Amino acid sequence: MLFNSLPFLIFFPVVTILYFLLPYNRRILMLLAASCFFYMFFKPVYILILFATIIVDYYAGILIENASGPKRKLYLSWSIVANLSVLAIFKYYNFINGNIEGMLNSFGVDNPIPYLQILLPIGLSFHTFQAMSYTIEVYRGNQKAERKFITYALYVMYYPQLVAGPIERPQNMLHQFYEEHNFSYDRTISGLKQMLWGLFKKMVVADRLAMFVDVVFNDPNNYHGMPVIWSILFFTFQIYCDFSGYSDIALGASRIMGIELMVNFNLPYISTSIKEFWTRWHISLSTWFRDYFYISIGGNRVSKPRWYFNLLAVFLVSGLWHGANWTFIIWGGLHGMYQVFGHLTAGIQQTIKSKLKPISFVITGIEWAFTMVLVMLAWVFFRANNVNDAFTIIRETAHIENRILFGIPIFTPFFNLSCVASIIILFIAEYIFYKKWQLKLFPANRKSMMVDVIFCTMLILCIYIFGIFEEQSFIYFQF
């Protein structure tokens, strides 16, 4: 079920009202049933896969907690292998097989391995990583094994963040299911505001920009210069509004019920370095890789060459996590190389900054511009249909004709300008929101309810007038 769909417009208030009407001890079961219904709206049969992994990890957590010595690591390994096996079969089997076929064909040998005719379950990477964090935290002693199956199942299947995160840790979530949350005006208004802002980012900004982006990226050989440059810029904001818009809706819907999810975005496009970017973008994933992979392979507690290798490895795996395509691997590899380059030149950067301290604001502007260029370059590979298309798009950015501004006849000047205006409005609004309330977005205005009413009404009108109502899926659903 899409957040930007009519069924969700009915589903959300019904589930929320039931949540507060039901006795405290019945809410978990109702939320689990609602989450199952929510997930089955996409493809019902895949809920069986989800429940299979839930059963494995539920018992694995109990076995790990009860065991001692090598058996604890053995049970953890079984759980991780089970989760990664499901991910490998559904997400990477055909990708690996295709690469094997390419190598065999280069030697004139046919590939005897058949392809699987299966679709990737929605949000598989997200709930797989969330399930893995549970067994790892139980193994590390940071979380007690959950003895109630229904509660653990809800931890994995909780509908607001089931298919696109944020990827929550058990110590942040499980205890909240046991707390009684009464209806709160402040939480409800705050949550509704954030949900509406998320819908605005998705339907007014992201889906509008997507129309322009899709034309260029799906036919890169026919566009040159400015249209290509605009499409890269538009995708940069499309993916941010699409993904952070989902997160806003998830956080808002959950907050109304009194369950707080972690903040997943913090103005990533104001970053002045790639390192800073990854402290602001998809925070739940970047911290997951840091805590469970990067530190496990040595982190920065090793020699410098090994440290740089660890950074590259983490980002390459992160790229592969996003999708079974070389474009994603290159995207991750680029960010890994950016990080290594940043560490290699850290001394030089500090020297330059100290000598140019009187004009530090200029240096900051240059750092921001350079970071954005690097981020947008990597986004080309993330969005391109294949590696050849990505290089074509990059090459075509150099063929600029002065008389062409947007260069796509099917879009009117008003549409093009509305795309640019939506980005500017978004950037200014979010900067104000985050700076004023320090990530506590959209608090209720107790002094004047009319301010809340006006704010919500304006967002609803903007969505109604300027929104794209074609129920376009969220980009990160494919991961």
C-alpha positions as CSV (number, residue, x, y, z in Angstrom):
1,M,0.0,0.0,0.0
2,L,1.5,3.3,-1.0
3,F,1.4,6.3,1.4
4,N,0.3,8.5,-1.5
5,S,-2.8,6.4,-2.4
6,L,-6.5,6.5,-1.7
7,P,-6.4,3.1,0.2
8,F,-3.9,4.5,2.6
9,L,-6.1,7.6,3.1
10,I,-8.7,5.2,4.5
11,F,-6.3,2.7,6.1
12,F,-4.4,5.2,8.3
13,P,-7.3,6.9,10.2
14,V,-9.1,3.5,10.7
15,V,-5.9,1.9,12.2
16,T,-5.1,4.9,14.3
17,I,-8.6,5.2,15.7
18,L,-8.7,1.5,16.5
19,Y,-5.4,1.8,18.2
20,F,-6.7,4.3,20.7
21,L,-10.1,2.7,21.1
22,L,-8.7,-0.8,21.9
23,P,-7.5,-1.8,25.3
24,Y,-3.8,-1.4,25.8
25,N,-3.2,-5.2,25.7
26,R,-4.9,-5.6,22.3
27,R,-3.1,-2.9,20.4
28,I,0.0,-5.0,19.5
29,L,-2.1,-7.7,17.8
30,M,-4.2,-5.1,16.0
31,L,-1.0,-3.3,14.7
32,L,0.4,-6.6,13.6
33,A,-2.8,-7.5,11.7
34,A,-2.9,-4.1,10.1
35,S,0.8,-4.3,9.1
36,C,0.2,-7.7,7.5
37,F,-2.7,-6.2,5.5
38,F,-0.6,-3.2,4.6
39,Y,2.2,-5.5,3.2
40,M,-0.1,-7.9,1.5
41,F,-1.5,-5.0,-0.5
42,F,1.6,-5.2,-2.7
43,K,1.9,-9.0,-3.3
44,P,0.2,-11.2,-0.7
45,V,2.3,-14.4,-1.2
46,Y,5.5,-12.6,-0.2
47,I,4.3,-12.3,3.4
48,L,5.1,-16.0,3.8
49,I,8.8,-15.2,3.1
50,L,8.7,-12.4,5.7
51,F,7.1,-14.7,8.3
52,A,9.6,-17.5,7.6
53,T,12.5,-15.1,8.4
54,I,10.6,-13.8,11.5
55,I,10.2,-17.3,12.9
56,V,13.9,-18.0,12.3
57,D,15.1,-14.8,14.0
58,Y,12.6,-15.1,16.9
59,Y,13.9,-18.5,17.9
60,A,17.5,-17.5,17.1
61,G,17.3,-14.6,19.6
62,I,16.1,-17.0,22.3
63,L,18.8,-19.6,21.5
64,I,21.5,-17.0,21.5
65,E,20.4,-15.6,24.9
66,N,20.2,-19.0,26.5
67,A,23.5,-20.3,25.0
68,S,27.0,-19.8,26.1
69,G,30.5,-20.0,24.6
70,P,30.8,-20.9,20.8
71,K,27.2,-21.9,20.6
72,R,26.1,-18.2,20.8
73,K,28.2,-17.3,17.8
74,L,26.9,-20.4,16.0
75,Y,23.3,-19.5,16.5
76,L,24.0,-15.9,15.4
77,S,25.7,-17.2,12.3
78,W,22.8,-19.4,11.4
79,S,20.4,-16.4,11.7
80,I,22.6,-14.2,9.6
81,V,23.1,-16.9,6.9
82,A,19.3,-17.5,6.8
83,N,18.6,-13.8,6.3
84,L,21.3,-13.2,3.8
85,S,20.3,-16.4,1.9
86,V,16.8,-15.0,1.3
87,L,18.3,-11.7,0.2
88,A,20.8,-13.5,-2.1
89,I,18.1,-15.7,-3.8
90,F,15.6,-13.0,-4.4
91,K,17.8,-10.0,-5.0
92,Y,21.2,-11.2,-6.3
93,Y,20.8,-14.7,-7.8
94,N,19.9,-13.4,-11.3
95,F,22.5,-10.6,-11.1
96,I,25.3,-13.1,-10.3
97,N,24.0,-15.5,-12.9
98,G,24.0,-12.8,-15.5
99,N,27.6,-12.0,-14.8
100,I,28.6,-15.6,-14.9
101,E,26.8,-15.9,-18.3
102,G,28.7,-12.9,-19.6
103,M,32.0,-14.5,-18.6
104,L,31.1,-17.9,-20.1
105,N,29.9,-16.3,-23.3
106,S,33.2,-14.5,-23.7
107,F,34.8,-17.9,-23.9
108,G,32.1,-19.3,-26.3
109,V,30.5,-21.4,-23.6
110,D,26.7,-21.4,-22.9
111,N,25.5,-20.8,-19.4
112,P,23.8,-24.0,-18.0
113,I,22.5,-22.2,-14.9
114,P,18.8,-21.3,-15.2
115,Y,17.4,-17.9,-14.2
116,L,14.7,-17.6,-11.5
117,Q,11.4,-16.1,-12.6
118,I,10.7,-14.3,-9.4
119,L,10.0,-10.7,-8.3
120,L,11.9,-8.9,-5.5
121,P,9.7,-8.7,-2.4
122,I,9.0,-5.0,-1.5
123,G,11.4,-3.7,1.1
124,L,13.3,-6.9,1.5
125,S,16.6,-5.3,2.2
126,F,15.1,-3.0,4.9
127,H,13.4,-5.7,7.0
128,T,16.3,-8.1,6.5
129,F,18.7,-5.6,8.0
130,Q,16.3,-4.7,10.8
131,A,15.9,-8.4,11.7
132,M,19.7,-8.9,11.6
133,S,20.2,-6.0,14.0
134,Y,18.0,-7.8,16.5
135,T,20.0,-11.0,16.7
136,I,23.3,-9.1,16.7
137,E,22.2,-6.9,19.6
138,V,20.9,-9.9,21.5
139,Y,24.3,-11.6,20.9
140,R,26.2,-8.4,22.1
141,G,24.0,-8.3,25.2
142,N,22.5,-4.9,24.4
143,Q,19.0,-6.4,24.0
144,K,17.1,-9.1,25.8
145,A,15.5,-11.7,23.6
146,E,11.9,-11.0,22.9
147,R,9.8,-13.8,24.3
148,K,6.5,-12.7,22.8
149,F,6.3,-13.8,19.2
150,I,3.6,-11.2,18.3
151,T,5.8,-8.4,19.7
152,Y,8.9,-9.5,17.8
153,A,6.9,-9.9,14.6
154,L,5.5,-6.4,14.9
155,Y,9.1,-5.1,15.4
156,V,9.9,-6.4,12.0
157,M,6.6,-5.7,10.3
158,Y,5.6,-2.4,11.9
159,Y,3.7,-0.8,8.9
160,P,5.0,2.8,8.9
161,Q,8.6,1.8,8.4
162,L,8.2,-1.8,7.0
163,V,9.1,-1.2,3.4
164,A,11.5,1.8,3.4
165,G,12.8,2.3,6.9
166,P,14.1,3.9,8.9
167,I,16.0,0.7,9.9
168,E,15.4,0.6,13.6
169,R,17.3,-1.1,16.4
170,P,15.4,-3.4,18.8
171,Q,16.5,-1.3,21.9
172,N,14.8,1.7,20.3
173,M,11.6,0.0,19.3
174,L,10.6,-3.0,21.3
175,H,10.1,-1.3,24.6
176,Q,7.8,1.2,23.0
177,F,5.3,-1.5,22.1
178,Y,4.9,-2.3,25.8
179,E,4.3,1.4,26.8
180,E,0.7,2.6,27.0
181,H,0.3,5.6,24.8
182,N,-2.8,7.7,25.3
183,F,-4.1,10.2,22.7
184,S,-2.2,13.4,22.6
185,Y,-3.2,16.6,20.8
186,D,0.4,17.7,20.5
187,R,1.6,14.4,19.1
188,T,-1.3,14.2,16.7
189,I,-0.8,17.7,15.3
190,S,2.9,17.3,15.0
191,G,2.5,13.9,13.3
192,L,-0.1,15.2,10.9
193,K,2.1,18.2,9.9
194,Q,5.0,15.9,9.3
195,M,2.9,13.5,7.2
196,L,1.5,16.3,5.1
197,W,5.0,17.7,4.6
198,G,6.2,14.3,3.5
199,L,3.3,14.0,1.0
200,F,4.1,17.5,-0.2
201,K,7.7,16.5,-0.9
202,K,6.7,13.3,-2.6
203,M,3.7,14.4,-4.6
204,V,4.4,18.0,-5.4
205,V,8.2,18.0,-5.7
206,A,9.6,14.4,-6.2
207,D,6.9,13.2,-8.6
208,R,7.0,16.4,-10.6
209,L,10.7,16.3,-11.0
210,A,10.5,12.6,-11.9
211,M,8.6,13.4,-15.1
212,F,11.5,15.5,-16.4
213,V,14.2,13.1,-15.1
214,D,12.6,10.0,-16.6
215,V,12.5,11.5,-20.1
216,V,16.2,12.2,-20.1
217,F,17.6,9.2,-18.2
218,N,15.4,6.7,-20.2
219,D,16.7,8.1,-23.5
220,P,20.1,9.7,-22.8
221,N,21.4,9.5,-26.4
222,N,18.8,12.1,-27.6
223,Y,19.6,14.9,-25.0
224,H,22.6,17.1,-24.7
225,G,23.8,19.9,-22.5
226,M,21.3,21.8,-20.4
227,P,18.5,19.2,-20.4
228,V,21.0,16.6,-19.1
229,I,22.3,19.0,-16.5
230,W,18.8,19.9,-15.3
231,S,17.9,16.2,-15.2
232,I,20.9,15.5,-12.9
233,L,20.0,18.4,-10.6
234,F,16.3,17.4,-10.6
235,F,17.1,13.8,-9.7
236,T,19.3,15.0,-6.9
237,F,16.3,16.6,-5.3
238,Q,13.8,14.0,-6.6
239,I,15.5,11.1,-4.7
240,Y,15.8,13.3,-1.5
241,C,12.2,14.3,-1.6
242,D,11.0,10.8,-2.5
243,F,12.9,9.0,0.2
244,S,12.8,11.7,3.0
245,G,9.1,12.2,2.1
246,Y,8.5,8.5,2.9
247,S,10.4,8.9,6.2
248,D,8.4,12.0,7.1
249,I,5.1,10.2,6.6
250,A,6.4,7.1,8.5
251,L,7.7,9.2,11.5
252,G,4.5,11.3,11.5
253,A,2.1,8.3,11.4
254,S,4.0,6.5,14.1
255,R,4.3,9.6,16.3
256,I,0.5,10.0,16.4
257,M,0.4,6.6,18.1
258,G,3.1,7.6,20.5
259,I,5.9,5.4,18.9
260,E,8.9,7.5,18.0
261,L,11.1,6.4,15.0
262,M,14.6,7.6,14.5
263,V,15.3,10.6,12.3
264,N,16.6,9.4,8.9
265,F,17.6,12.7,7.2
266,N,19.1,15.9,8.5
267,L,19.5,18.4,5.6
268,P,22.1,16.3,3.7
269,Y,22.4,18.9,0.9
270,I,23.9,21.5,3.2
271,S,27.0,19.3,3.8
272,T,30.4,20.6,3.1
273,S,32.1,17.2,2.8
274,I,31.1,13.7,1.8
275,K,31.9,12.6,5.4
276,E,29.3,15.0,6.7
277,F,26.9,14.0,3.9
278,W,26.8,10.5,5.3
279,T,26.0,11.7,8.8
280,R,22.9,13.4,7.3
281,W,21.7,11.1,4.6
282,H,19.9,7.8,5.3
283,I,21.2,7.9,8.8
284,S,19.7,4.5,9.8
285,L,21.5,2.7,7.1
286,S,24.9,4.5,7.4
287,T,24.9,3.8,11.2
288,W,23.9,0.2,10.6
289,F,26.9,-0.3,8.3
290,R,29.1,1.5,10.8
291,D,28.1,-0.5,13.8
292,Y,27.7,-3.9,12.3
293,F,30.1,-4.1,9.4
294,Y,32.7,-1.3,9.4
295,I,33.6,-1.7,13.1
296,S,33.5,-5.5,12.8
297,I,36.2,-5.5,10.0
298,G,38.5,-3.2,12.0
299,G,37.1,0.3,11.3
300,N,39.9,2.8,11.7
301,R,41.7,0.8,14.4
302,V,44.0,-0.6,11.8
303,S,46.9,0.5,9.5
304,K,46.0,3.3,7.1
305,P,46.0,1.2,4.0
306,R,43.7,-1.3,5.7
307,W,41.5,1.6,7.0
308,Y,41.1,2.9,3.4
309,F,40.3,-0.6,2.3
310,N,37.6,-0.9,5.0
311,L,36.0,2.4,3.9
312,L,35.9,1.2,0.3
313,A,34.5,-2.2,1.3
314,V,31.7,-0.6,3.3
315,F,30.6,1.7,0.6
316,L,30.8,-1.0,-2.1
317,V,28.6,-3.3,0.0
318,S,26.3,-0.4,0.6
319,G,26.0,0.1,-3.1
320,L,25.2,-3.6,-3.6
321,W,22.7,-3.4,-0.8
322,H,20.8,-0.8,-2.8
323,G,20.5,-3.0,-5.9
324,A,21.7,-5.9,-8.0
325,N,23.2,-3.7,-10.7
326,W,26.8,-2.5,-11.5
327,T,25.4,1.1,-11.4
328,F,24.8,0.8,-7.7
329,I,28.1,-0.8,-7.0
330,I,29.9,2.1,-8.9
331,W,27.7,4.6,-6.9
332,G,28.9,3.0,-3.7
333,G,32.5,2.8,-4.9
334,L,32.5,6.5,-5.8
335,H,31.4,7.5,-2.3
336,G,34.1,5.1,-0.9
337,M,36.8,6.8,-3.0
338,Y,35.4,10.2,-2.0
339,Q,35.9,9.3,1.7
340,V,39.4,8.0,1.1
341,F,40.4,11.1,-0.8
342,G,39.0,13.2,2.0
343,H,41.1,11.5,4.6
344,L,44.2,11.6,2.3
345,T,43.9,15.3,1.8
346,A,42.7,16.2,5.3
347,G,46.1,17.8,6.3
348,I,46.2,19.9,3.1
349,Q,42.6,21.1,3.6
350,Q,43.3,22.2,7.2
351,T,46.4,24.1,6.1
352,I,44.5,25.9,3.4
353,K,41.7,26.8,5.8
354,S,44.0,28.1,8.4
355,K,45.7,30.4,5.9
356,L,42.5,31.6,4.5
357,K,40.6,32.1,7.8
358,P,39.6,35.7,7.0
359,I,37.5,34.5,4.1
360,S,36.3,31.3,5.7
361,F,32.8,31.8,4.4
362,V,34.2,31.7,0.8
363,I,36.0,28.4,1.6
364,T,32.8,27.0,3.1
365,G,30.9,27.9,-0.1
366,I,33.5,26.2,-2.2
367,E,33.5,23.1,-0.1
368,W,29.7,22.9,-0.3
369,A,29.7,23.4,-4.1
370,F,32.4,20.7,-4.5
371,T,30.5,18.3,-2.3
372,M,27.3,18.8,-4.3
373,V,29.1,18.2,-7.6
374,L,30.5,14.9,-6.2
375,V,27.1,13.8,-4.9
376,M,25.4,14.6,-8.1
377,L,28.0,12.8,-10.2
378,A,27.4,9.7,-8.1
379,W,23.6,10.1,-8.4
380,V,24.0,9.7,-12.2
381,F,25.1,6.1,-11.7
382,F,22.4,5.5,-9.1
383,R,19.6,6.6,-11.5
384,A,21.0,5.4,-14.9
385,N,19.5,2.3,-16.3
386,N,22.9,0.8,-17.0
387,V,26.6,1.8,-16.8
388,N,26.8,2.9,-20.5
389,D,23.8,5.2,-20.1
390,A,25.5,6.8,-17.0
391,F,28.7,7.5,-18.9
392,T,26.6,8.9,-21.9
393,I,24.8,11.3,-19.5
394,I,28.1,12.5,-18.0
395,R,29.6,13.0,-21.4
396,E,26.6,14.9,-22.7
397,T,26.7,17.5,-19.9
398,A,29.6,19.1,-21.8
399,H,27.6,19.7,-25.0
400,I,25.9,23.0,-24.0
401,E,24.1,25.2,-26.4
402,N,23.5,28.8,-25.1
403,R,20.1,29.1,-26.6
404,I,18.7,26.0,-24.8
405,L,17.6,26.4,-21.2
406,F,15.6,23.2,-20.5
407,G,15.4,21.7,-24.0
408,I,12.5,19.3,-23.7
409,P,9.6,20.5,-25.9
410,I,6.9,18.4,-24.3
411,F,7.2,20.4,-21.0
412,T,5.9,23.9,-20.9
413,P,8.0,26.8,-19.5
414,F,5.5,26.9,-16.6
415,F,6.2,23.3,-15.8
416,N,10.0,23.8,-15.9
417,L,9.9,26.9,-13.7
418,S,7.5,25.1,-11.3
419,C,10.2,22.4,-10.9
420,V,12.9,25.0,-10.1
421,A,10.5,26.9,-7.8
422,S,9.6,23.7,-5.9
423,I,13.2,23.0,-5.2
424,I,13.9,26.6,-3.9
425,I,10.7,26.5,-1.7
426,L,11.7,23.1,-0.3
427,F,15.3,24.1,0.5
428,I,14.3,27.3,2.3
429,A,11.4,25.7,4.2
430,E,13.4,22.7,5.4
431,Y,16.3,24.8,6.4
432,I,14.0,26.9,8.5
433,F,12.3,23.9,10.0
434,Y,15.5,22.1,11.0
435,K,17.3,25.2,12.2
436,K,14.4,26.4,14.3
437,W,13.3,23.1,15.9
438,Q,16.5,21.0,15.7
439,L,15.0,18.0,14.0
440,K,11.8,18.1,16.2
441,L,9.7,18.9,13.1
442,F,6.4,20.6,13.3
443,P,5.6,20.9,17.0
444,A,2.0,21.7,17.8
445,N,1.3,25.4,18.4
446,R,-0.4,25.5,21.8
447,K,-0.7,29.3,21.7
448,S,-2.7,29.4,18.5
449,M,-4.5,26.4,17.1
450,M,-5.3,28.6,14.1
451,V,-1.7,28.5,13.1
452,D,-1.8,24.7,12.9
453,V,-5.0,24.8,10.9
454,I,-3.7,27.4,8.4
455,F,-0.4,25.4,8.0
456,C,-2.2,22.1,7.4
457,T,-4.8,23.7,5.1
458,M,-2.1,25.4,3.0
459,L,-0.2,22.1,2.6
460,I,-3.4,20.2,1.6
461,L,-4.3,22.9,-0.9
462,C,-0.7,22.8,-2.4
463,I,-0.9,19.0,-2.7
464,Y,-4.4,19.2,-4.2
465,I,-3.5,21.9,-6.8
466,F,0.1,21.0,-7.7
467,G,0.4,17.4,-6.7
468,I,0.9,14.5,-9.1
469,F,-1.9,12.0,-8.4
470,E,-0.7,9.0,-10.4
471,E,0.3,7.0,-7.3
472,Q,3.9,6.7,-8.3
473,S,5.8,4.3,-6.1
474,F,8.6,5.4,-3.8
475,I,12.1,4.9,-5.3
476,Y,13.4,3.0,-2.2
477,F,10.6,0.4,-2.4
478,Q,12.8,-1.5,-5.0
479,F,15.4,-2.1,-2.4
